[in-house]
């Protein structure tokens, strides 16, 4: 009888330890998923900012005062610099997207 109680106690302790371990693993998975989501959100903000930079640079190219009365750029070198700045901002945005680890469907479920 005493041996059966000891065995039952051992089984109960093992079951409890498994539940605790499963809970810890779930918490760790949720933390990892949260890190992925937070980093992806930061990357998204960065990409949007760089897209805004590109848009601002392109707006300089298309301004009405950038073209003289003959329909020619009044300062082509400045417009070229604006276009290069826009390209650089777009290239950085693309690189940010390519380098990021984006959340999966399971990451959203874990979080």
C-alpha positions, -999 to +999 in steps of 0.1 A: +000+000+000+028+024+009+046+016-023+015+023-043+011+057-027+047+065-034+043+054-070+011+075-073+029+105-058+057+100-083+033+098-112+015+129-100+048+148-096+059+138-131+025+149-146+028+182-128+064+186-140+052+179-176+024+205-173+049+231-159+073+223-187+046+226-214+036+260-199+072+272-199+076+261-235+044+278-246+055+310-228+089+308-245+073+303-279+050+333-272+080+354-263+098+344-294+067+352-315+064+386-298+100+394-307+094+386-343+063+407-344+080+437-327+109+435-351+086+433-381+067+463-369+099+482-365+109+472-400+075+483-413+079+517-398+114+520-413+102+510-448+073+535-445+097+562-435+121+555-464+092+554-488+081+588-475+117+601-480+116+588-516+082+604-522+095+638-509+125+636-532+103+628-562+080+656-553+110+680-558+114+667-593+078+673-603+074+707-587+061+733-611+090+756-604+115+729-613+106+735-649+112+768-667+088+785-691+104+766-720+094+733-704+130+724-694+143+716-660+156+749-646+184+730-627+189+695-640+217+686-616+195+693-586+167+672-602+192+644-608+203+646-571+166+644-561+161+613-583+192+597-568+180+604-533+147+588-541+164+557-556+186+554-525+156+556-502+138+530-522+169+507-523+171+510-485+135+502-481+138+471-503+169+460-484+150+464-451+122+442-464+145+416-477+166+414-445+136+412-421+123+381-405+085+384-411+060+368-388+043+336-399+007+326-393+019+305-363+036+335-348+003+354-347-014+324-332+013+320-304+011+357-295 
